């Protein structure tokens, strides 16, 4: 699968390597293109997953604010609920196209 923003592939992995949570695909960190993510100071804590890290996404010459997020250390109950350890996996907002 591929995550594409403005025609630029920002992540690519086999579907079996991704985790689906609440309608979002979460990509393993190694699947994300080097230099595509820039840490953001935007705070967010999910009641059941824990503290999120937001990222701006670089696609070509453009940087798109807060278009991705990750849970570096999700609650253990969230890992159990999801059925997979998604620590550090990256999800993208709806502006990013996901293709098989």
Beta strands, then each sheet from edge to edge (+ up, - down):
strand 1: 2-5
strand 2: 8-12
strand 3: 19-21
strand 4: 24-27
strand 5: 37-39
strand 6: 45-46
strand 7: 50-51
strand 8: 53-59
strand 9: 62-70
strand 10: 90-92
strand 11: 97-99
sheet 1: 2+ 1- 11+
sheet 2: 3+ 4- 10+ 9- 8+ 5-
sheet 3: 6+ 7-
end
